[in-house]
Structures are given as C-alpha cells and as structure tokens.
C-alpha cells in the first residue's frame, strides 16, 4: 500500500534552514535572513538589494491544461521539476504561492505538492505559516476601519456611503458575509450602509503585495487604492485618509520572502498568493526576482490553466516587473484529457483512447495560446498508475505532431528521478536563449479592445457582450488616465468559456462582462465575467470536517 502525502511529509528529514540557504550562497548573517524556527526563514530586503547587479538566472513558468476534477498536479510538478534540475547538477529554486486557509478548510485541501514532490514543513505552510496573510488581512481591514471612522467623524471628504468600493476581508470561506449591513445600533455606531467581505486572497491589497518591488513601491501602490467616490463620482484614495503609512507598517515584515525546502532539501520560496481567477494568481514579484538572483534556474507556477494563470502572469506580472520566462511547461494528465474528451470521473481508471484523442484539443489550444507570446513550450505528462501504454503513446505522438517535446513524469512516486528527462528538456530550451517574448496586447489599446483581444485570441469567443453601464465605466477609467492598464479577466477556471460545463476547446461562445472594477493600486482593471465569487462558500461536507489533532498531537485531514 502506497504512503499518503502526509505520511511522506512526516518522514521527511528536513535540514536546518541555514544549510538550505547555504546552497544558494546566502550567508549565515543577521543582515541576510531571519530564522522563523529551525526550518523557515525570511530573506531580508537589504540583502536582496545587494544582489541587484547580479545576472538573472533562467525563469521557467509552469502552467497547465484546463482544470478538471481528475487533477493536473501543477504544484507537484513545479516542485518535482526544481528537484529534477538540482538532480542533474543545476542550482534551482522553486517559487510558489502561499496556501489560503479558506480552500484548505473548504474543498481543495492543502497546497504543498504531493507524494515525493512536496515542500515542507507541510502543516505550517498550509496553516498560519509566517503570518503574511494575517498581516495582509489586518492592513486591509485597517483601511476599512479608517473609512468608516472618517465618515463617523464628520466625513470631511464627502464620501458617498453608497459608493464605498473597499470591502472587508477574512481568510476563510464564509458565504454569509457576501452581503451585509454595517454600522447598525444607532447614532453612536455610525451611519448604516451596505458592505461585504471578500476572501483575503481576492483583496486588491494581496495583488499589490505581490506586484510591489520594494517597500516604497508597496506604500505608493497602497496610497493609490480607490476606496470609494463622492456624490459627484470624484474618486477617494487611501492616501486621502492617510492610510498608506500605517498599512505599510503592518506589512513591513510580511513583504520579506519566505524560504523553506523540498523533501529533497532543495530551496523553495513561498510568498504571497492572489486568487488566479480574480487577480494575477502567482507568487510575489519580490520572491521571483530574489530567486532569479540566487539561482541559475527558477521554477514558478501560475494559477489554474494557461488561459487564466499564464495569460495573467505574462500580460500583468511580466509587464509590471520587467521579467520574462525562458520556457513554459504545460502540465497535462491523461485522466484530465479523457474528461475533456467526454469521459466521466468514474470511467477514468479504464483505458479510453477515444476520449483521450477527443480531449487533446484542450492541450493543443493551450500550446497554441502560449506560442502567441513567442515562448517555447514543453509538456510535462504527470503520470498516474492507471495510465496505459497505449494512452501514453497516443499522447506523446500527439505532442510530436505539435512540434513540442513531452516527458513522462513520475515525480509523485519517484521524486527528482521522475523529472530528469523534463529537467533536461527545460535546460536545452533555456540554453537556446531565444528572446522572442511579446505581450498579447499593447498598453495603448483601449480597455475594451484588450478584453476583446483576450476573448478572441485566448478563449476563442465570437464576441464580448457588455451593457452600456459597463462600457461607460471603461470609458470613465480611460478618461481618468487608466486606459493604459492591463485587464484581469475573472471567470470560471473550468472552461475556456464562462460555462464550466463546456470542456475541451469550445469556440464561438460569447464572453459576457457582468461588471468591471478598477484596481488603481495594483494597476489593472478587473473584468468580471459570468458567476465569479470573491467570497467562496464551504461545500456541504467541507475539508474542515476531517481536520483534527490525533492522540499524538499530530494534525490529521489537512492534506
């Protein structure tokens, strides 16, 4: 009987964090890093600043086909690839997002990889970790408190209580907080108004945190947050409430990247974690840039499938930070491709070449979409024991017809030994050193045209539908100087369309824009399409039902 992820994690022989940092030449000095226990550390920004003239390593972006209930294993593959690169003699770091408590206790469970391709200590990473998300939650809600306090004490800025756009947040799934009334209880408590909660990872502050390049940039972006409007629709910013100073103070320690290790004692930087379908869905710019200065290869991932995660990584994160990938790895599983071909979850254990062939259109589109950015692609086939030789041969032959190399990866069961072929493919691509990267659209394109570009080029939609109110809002954003911002489309992750039931590679569908939101601090425009919740609810049987301490004081059910 194979061991579970948690059993494997508990058997890990972790090394002290100073030994892990020594692998990437970070000195054991107070100015370089601060230990957070024996196995976690925060790198100091002052030390990273000393490395600014050092040449960058190669950046590998790991993305995936469209998610299905069968699972794709993007985080697991990212960890396995970084271990594989180290196995073949390359100095590699994996850069990942921090897990959110909401999904951990809701439907998804933990997010630290799996099998023999995990980051540890798993329990700390999946729970409070170093407190970064708590700091972001506190800073965000400080701004909420300052808004209502300003209104209570005379409202000098003339904030229209009907047009306060800054919601409150908490890092937990709770549908009851999606729409609430605050300030009830009479005059002593303020002026009643409608409000709502988002989950922490959906906060604009989280997006800002992950796009900021340093503390000064963080404070500047926070100051530019639009918190609401006056009756004549004049915008009010966080700086008008003098909120940017104290909010930055709360994030002073959180902004430093966290370093842990993989099961094979290779360095991992885990920092930040915005939602992939409401924000740009990748770890912090500071973490990625730190990795590029400290290692020869940096493996990072973008959330969900390439149509959401990779598109935003390339059009938003790369545009704002000046970084670019040298190689893109698309993770695919035979199981998931069979689901895209019409197979049900109950049928996945059975060989079904017909469904696989039908579902390959999903992988094909992600390959072609990635090439539109001028980037080289390779495929990681995350292997399951139910995959048959005939199915594997079908998939590998298909990749040949697409002109891409595909590698059978067994990192879940074999660790770095299972990704050596993939690692060598990645190295060969990176050493070719072709600089052909390009954005999908130019800054000067109008906001609506940017939406259309993504809808047509990435989703293969026939048109974008938006009512007069949405189109007028976009025009107002442009008139106020925000027309050059990238757009961040929020939609379901389960389909190229806004219908999660449309698998494969649908064409000719319509992209309906429900609303648009200006993230003036993060510097992008959120385009909400279809039914997207920024405060998830718990399922009928949440993961929390199985999470407990056993008789030995160990955590059960988290992963």
Secondary structure, DSSP 8 states (H G I E B T S, - for coil): ----HHHHHHT-----HHHHHHTTT--SSTTTEEESSSS-EEE-HHHHHTTTTS---EEEEEEES---TT---HHHHHHHHHHHHHHTT--EEEEE----HHHHHSSS---SEETTEEEESHHHHHTTTTSHHHHHHHHHHHHHHHHHHHHHTT-TT-EEEEEE---EEESS--GGGSSEEES-SSGGG---EEE-EEEGGGSHHHHHHHH-SSHHHHHHHHHT-EEEEETT--EEEGGGGTHHHHHHHHTTTTTS-EEEEETTS-EEEE-----TTTS--S--HHHHHHHHHH-SEEEEE-SSSIIIIIHHIIIIIHHHH----SEEEEEE-HHHHHHHTT--GGGTTS--HHHHHHHHHHHHHHHHHHHTTT--EEEEEE--TT--HHHHHHHHHHHHHTT-EEEEE-HHHHGGGGGHHHHHHHHHHHHH-------SS-TTS-HHHHHHHHHHHTS--SEEEE-HHHHHHHHHHIIIIITTSEEEEE--SS-SSS-TT--S---S-EEEEEEEEEETTTTEEEEEESS--SS----TT-GGGG-EE-TTS-EES--
